Amino acid sequence: MKNQGSSKQFVIAVDAGTGSCRAVIFDESGNQVSFSQQEWTHKRLKGYPSSQVFDTKTNWKLICLCIRNSLEKAGLASTSIKAVSATSMREGMVLYDEAGREIWACPNVDSRAREESAALVKSGDAEKIYFLSGDWVSITSPARFLWIQKHEPLVFRKIAHMGMLADWILYRLCGEFVTDPSIGSSSGMFDLQKRSWSREIIRIVGLDDGIFPRVLPSGSVAGSISGKAAAECSLKEGTPVVIGGADTQLGLTGLGISKPGQIAILGGTFWQHTILLDRPLVDPKIRLRTLCATVGRQWMLEGIGFYCGLSMRWFRDAFCQQEKEEAKKVGMDAYELMEKEASAAPPGSNGVVGIFSNLMNSKRWVHASPAFMQYDITSPNSSGKKESIRAIEEAAGYVSLGHLKIIETLARSGAKEVTFAGGGSKGFLWPQILSDILGVRVNVPIIKESTALGAAICAGVGAGFFKSIQEGNANLNKVARSFEPSKKVHEQYSLLYEKWLRIYHDNLRMVEDDLLTPMWMAAGTLTNNAQ
């Protein structure tokens, strides 16, 4: 970002992820000056085991806490903040009544609308929606609206406005109902070509056009901080509120990725494997998704590694109490100690295999039951914790390889290097494992919170720091570290990947035969016994 004044100026980016919310402050040069995070969880609705509810009341309080804490950590007064923007996980949505009160909300991983998704598939509307919107009906809005119509008809009749979760943050800050093409297209109710709401999809789910927010470009000023939001968040009333967008697309913006053909992996709770496109290329086999990018007439093809980052968090909290206590004593991150342990295990984790995320297949998206396999119980020193940690990282790398193979086939473009950002890139082992598995250079940027930086760039446009998003991200793709693959290790991993695929699919059969519970199953995906 460029300073157009003599004194320092700052913007705040609010990021609502699947597992946590964050408030990150950047200066006008794009430097991160403060960060605050709060983890959250999503409760299940009684009677619907596949449901997950987004608690707007509690989660808004956590977002406000993050903003206040970030200001306090930076030692900044509210008058120093020249604009605020927001980003969020995709697919999650919020519904409002005529008075603007939230009446229904869910995060991205809610999958209660199984029957409704199956009905859309049976009628042929699911494929029609996919080739219009670029995404399957598993966890997008069409099936969810039909579920609400059937199970909560009173709520359905009260719907006066809808928006995605990033839109909800903007609404809470300034009271305006707006969206942008990147987060709006994650609803599954967009026309990719037109980059706006699809009347045909709206008709399929029996809604009125009037409930959908205005579509404006990322970087547009939506409004200003209201008096109520100012009191809740310790921000100055009247501060510009600027449209951001969807997390992955803004992550690419924050990485300085702006040219078609560039490939990036954002390694957070989920791992997003992406390529930027100059056309709305939709996978004819209905495996990956296509969404609008944040800049101009660009789109993004994407494969999701489900819960790759969350798997590591689970292992940390379940089995690494000692590492957490030691890390706290010396002011380190527990993940750093975990990676140090895992680095003592060789490629292939001494035979231990991690079963977590599957390759994405939108039409039939189901994951095996989480598991480790092939421990040598006669050798605890070479078949234990360190091998398990490394096996989690290798499993994520195998999922990355599988997705990149699909992306390269569809886009007819091979990867010579990959940008790797997000929490998974902060360590020293995971980027090297990724490079060895992919067989290409992996570049880790200086800025790890690229999604928040992308939102900050949008805020900078609204604050007048620069004229466009393109100007804001022109010089941002600065590499902190590069990891080169070992030819020998890559050859080893190539064989292990093929073996892992077979093991995974065999393990998945037990889920499909209703013998085990899947890690996650998209709405509309049926097991063999239920078909």
N, C-alpha and C positions, 0 to 999 in steps of 0.2 A: 504494500500500500504506500501511497505517496502523501507526504505531509504538504498541505497547501497553506499552512499557517506556521507561526513561529513557536507556538506552544504545543505540547503533546496532546493528542486527541485519541480517544479510545472508543471501541465498539464492543458490545456483548453478543455472543452467539449462544443461544439456548439449544441444547440437543437432547431430544427425548428418545432414548434407545430402548431396545427390548428389555434389557436388564438393569438399566440405570438412566438417570438424567444428569446432565452436566451444564454448567454455565462457565464459559471460557471468555476471558477478556483479552483482546488483541489491541496493540497500538496501531497507528496509521501506517507503520512500516511492515505490518504483518507479523510482528513478534508477539508470541504468547506471553502475557504478563501475569496471568492469574487463572486458576482452575479450581473448580469445586464440583464434587460428584456425590450423588446419593443413590444407592442401590434401591430397587423396588421389585416387587413381585406382583403377579396378577392372579387373583383368586378365581376359583372355578365356581360357576353357577350351579347351585344345588339341583340335581336331577339331570345335568348335562355334563358328563365327565370330560368331554372334548372342548368345553367352553373355557374361555379366559376373559375376565372382565377388567377393563381399564378403569380404575377408580379416579375419576376426574377431581374429586374433592381433595383426597389425600395426596394425589400426585401433583396437583397444582401447588400445594403447600411445600412439597419437596423441591419443586422447581424454584419457588420463591426463596427457599432456604439456600439453594445453590447460588442464586443471584446475589443475595445478601452476603454470603460467605465469600464469594469471589471478589466482591467489592472490598470487603474488609481485608482479605489477604493482600490485595493490591494496594491498600491504603488510599483508595480513590473516593472522592466525593461523587455523588450522583451527577453533578454538573459536568464532570469530565467525560461522561458517556454521551457520545453524539448520535448514536443510533443503536437499535436492538434488532436482531433477526433471529430466525428459528429454523430448525430442521428436526426431522424425526424419522423413526422407522417407517417403512412403507406399509400399505394395506390397512393398518389400524384406522378406525374412523370414529367420529363423534356425531351424534344426532341431537338436535335442539327443538324445543317447542317454539311457538309464536313469540313468547317473551324472551327467547334467547337462553333459556335454561337447558342444561345438558340432561337428556332423558335416556340416553343409551350410548355406551362406548365400549370398544374392544381393542386389544392390541393386535399386532400382525399375526400372532400364532393362534388366535382363536379359530377353532375348526368345528364348531357345533353344527354348522349347516350341512351335514352329511347328506341327508335325504334330499334337500333342496339342490345340492350340487349334482347328486345322482339323477334327479329329475331333469335338470338342464342338459346333462349328458345324453339321457335317453331321448329327449325331444330334438336333439341336434342344435339347440341354442348355445350350448357350451362351446362348440367349435366355431359357431358364428361369432360369439363374443371374443373368442381367442384371436381370430384372424382380424377382427376390428381393433381390439384393445391391446393385443400383444401378451395377454396373461390368461391363464386358466382360471376356472371359477372356484378352485379349492379354497383359497383364503382371501378372496376379493369380495367386493361389495354386492354384486348381483345375487349370489346365493344367500348372503347375510340378510339382504332386504327381504327376500322371500321367506327366510326363517322368521324374521320379526313379524311379517304379515300373518304367518300361521300361528306362531306361539305367543306373540305379544301384540295382538291387533290394536289394543288401545294406544300403545306406543306408536305403531305404524300410522294410525290416524292423526296423531299429534305432530308428526314430523313436519317442521316448517323450514328447517335448514339442515344441511349436512356438510361435513368437512373432514379432512384427514387430520392426523394428530398434529402435524406442523401447523396446519391451519388453525387448529384449536388453540395452540399457544398464542398465535397472533390475535385471535379473537379475545382471549383472556387479557392480553396486553392493551388492545386498542378498541375492541368492540366491533370490528369489521369482519364480514364473511368474505374471504378471498382465498384463492389458491394460485398455484403456478403449474405449468405443464408437467414438471418432474414429479411432484407429489400427487397431483391430480390424476395422472395416468396410472398411478399405483392402485387406484380404486378398482380398476377393471371396467370402468364405465366411460373411458375415453375413446375417441376415434384417433388412432395414432397419426394418421395422415393429416387430419385437421388440427391436431394438438389441442383439442377441446372436447367438451362433453358430447357423447354420442346419443342422439335422440332415439336411435334404434334400440340401443341397450336399455335406455331409460324406459322405453315402451315395454320391453320384455319383462321388466320387473314391476311394472304397474305404478310408476311414480310420475310426478309432475316436474317439468323442467325447472320450475321456479325455486325448488329447494336447493339447487346446486349453486355454489359460490361463483363469483366472477373469476375468470382466468386472466391473470396478469403476468408479465414476465418477471422472473427472479430479479431482485434488485429494485423493484418498484416500491414506492412508499405506500403502505396500506393505510396508515393513520398515525396516531400519536398516542403515547402512554396516557391512559386515563388516570383520573384522580384515585380511583380504587386500586388499580394496579400499582400506581406509584407508592401508595401506602403499604401494599402487601410485599413489594419487591425492593423497596428503598431506592427506586429509580425516580428521576425527575419527571413530573407531569409535563406532557408536551413533547417529550423526546420522540423523534421519528421511529416508527415501527416499520420494518422493511421486510418484504417477502423474501424468504429463503428458498426452501425446497426439500426434496427427499434426501435422505442421508447418503446413499451411495453416490448419486449424481453430484451432490455438493462435495462429497469426498474427492471425486475426480477433479472438480473445480479447484479445490484446495491443494491438490497435488500438481496443479498446472497442466493437467492433461486436457488438451483442447483439440487435438488433431485426430481425425478418423484413423483407425488402425492401432492406436495406442492401447496397451493392455495393462490392467491394474488389478491387484487383489487387495481388498480391504478386509483385514483380519480382526474383526471384533467378536461379539457374541455369535453372530453368523459370519461366514466368510463369503464375500461377494466377488465373483470372478467375472471381470467385465472387459468389453471392448467397445470403444466409441465408434459410431457409424454416421455416415452422411445420408442414410436412408433408413426407413423403418423396416429392417429385415426381420421377419418372423420365422421361427423354426418350423418347418413343415412337419416335423415329427412330434411337435408339441412337447419338447423337453424343457427348453430354456424360456426365459421371458424377455420381452422387449419393452422398454419404457422410453419416454421422452427424456432427453438430457436437459440441463439447465440453460444451455447457451444456444441461441439461434435455432436453425433447422438441423439439429443433431439428435441422434437417438443412441441408446445403449442396449447392447445384448448382454445378458447376464445369466450366470448359473450360481445357485446358492449352495454353500456348504452349511448344512443345518447344525446349529449349536456347536460348531468347532471350538469357539472360544469358551462357551459355557461348559463344555466337557472338562476343560482345564480348571475352570473355577470350581466345578463340582469336586474334582479330585483334590484340589487344594483344601477345600473346606471339609471334605470327608476323611482325608488321610494324611494331611500335612500340617497338623496342629503344631508340631515341633518347629517346622520351618517358619510358620507364622509367628510363633513366639520369639524365635531367634532373630527374625527379620525386624520385628518391632523393637527389639533391644538395640540394634545397631542402625536403625533408620533406613532399612532396605525394603525392597518389595519381596514378598515371599516367593513370587514367580522367579526371581533372580536366583534364589537358592535352589529352587526346584530344577531349573535348567542346569545349574552347576552340577547337581547330582546326575541328571539325565545324560550329561555330556560324557560321563564315564562309561555309558553303555554304547556298544558299537552300532553302526547302521543295521537295521533289522531287529534291534532291541533284543538280541539273544533269543530270537524266535517268538517273543511275545507279540501278539497281534491285537490291535485295538479295533473294535467294531462300534462305530458311532454314526457319523453322517453317511448317507447314501449319496450317489450322484443324483442330481435333480432330474426328475421326470414329471413335468407338470400334470400330465394326463393320468398318471398313476403314481403319486408321490407318497412313498411309505419308507420308513427307516427300520432297520433291524432293532432288536432289543439291545441296549448298550451292554457291551461285554469286553472282557479281555480273554484271550484264548492262548493256550499252549505254554502255560507256566511249567517250568521244571521244578517240581516240588522237592526234589532231592538237592537243589542248589539255590538256597535263598539269596546268596551273595550275587548270583548272576541272573536271577529271575525273580525280581521283586519290585520295589518302589521305583527305582531309577529307570528300569525297563518299561514300567507302566507309563511314566511321564513321557518318555521318548516315543512310546507307541501311540500316545494321543497325538503328538506332533506329527508323527509319520502318517497317521490315518488322515489328518487334515491335508497333508501334502499329497496323498494319493487322490483325495477328492479334488484338489486343485488340478492335478494332472488330467483327471478324467474330464473335468469341465473345459480345460483349455483345448483338449483334443476335439471336443464338439465345436467350440468357438472357432477354432482354426479351420475346421471343415466347412462350417457355414459361411464364414467371412472370407474364406479362401486367402487367409493371411496367416503366416507363421510367426510365432513370437521369437524375437531375438533377445529381448530382455523384458523383464516384468517389474513394475513398481509395486512394492509391498508396504502397506501402511496399516495403521490401527494398532490395537493392543498387542496382537501377536508379533508385530515387527519390533517391539521394544527390546526383546531379548537378543542374545547372540546365537542361540542354537536353532531356534525355529526358522529364521531366515536362511541359515545354511542348509538345513534339512530340505527346505523348499527348493532352493537352488539345485541341490543334488538330485532331487526327485524330478524336477522339471527339465534339468539339463541346460538351463540358461542363466545368465546373470540376473541376480535379484538386487534391485536398488531400493534401499530404505531411505526415505526422505528425511530431511531435518525435522519437519513438522510431522508429528505422529497423529495429532488430532486434526486430520485433514478435513473431516466433515465439518467440524466447528469452524475451521479456517474458511471453508467454502461459504458457510453462512455469514462469516465476518466480512468476506469480500462483498457479498450482497449488501450487508449493512453499510459497508464503505461506499458503495455506489449511492445508496440512499442518503448518506451523510455528505456526499459531494466530494469525497476524497479522490475519486476518479470518475471518468465518464461512463465506463462500461465494465461488465464482468471480465471481458477479454483483456482489458487494460489492467485490471486488478490482479489477474493470475498469470500475466505474461512472463514473469521472471520468478515464479514460485517453485518450480520443480527442481529444487536444490537437493542434491544427494548427500546424505550424511555418511552412509556406508554402502559398499557394494560387496556382494557375495558371489564368488565364482564357483561353478560346479566342478567337482572332481569327476573326471571321465570314468574312472574305475568305480566310484561309488554310484554314479548315475546308472551305469550298466547293471550294477547289483540291484538298485532300486527298480529298474525297469522290469526285472524278473519278479521282484517282490510285489510290485503293483499288480501284475497279472494274477499272481497267486492270491493277493488280497481280494481282488474282484471276485474270484471264484469262492473264496471262503465267505465273503460278505453275502453273496447271493444264496449260498447254501444255508447260511444262518437266517437269512430273511425268510426262507421257506417256513421256518418254525413259527414266525409271526403270521405269515399268510395262512397257515393251518390252524391259527388260533391257539397255539401252544404257549406263546410268549406275547407280552405286551410290547408294541413298538415304542421306540423313543418318541416318535411323533408320526402321525398319519394325517394327511390332508383330508379335508372334507370331500366326500364323494368317492374316496378310495375304499374299496371293499376287499376284505380278506377272501381267500378261496372258498371257505365254507359259507360265506355270506352271499356269494355270487349266484 
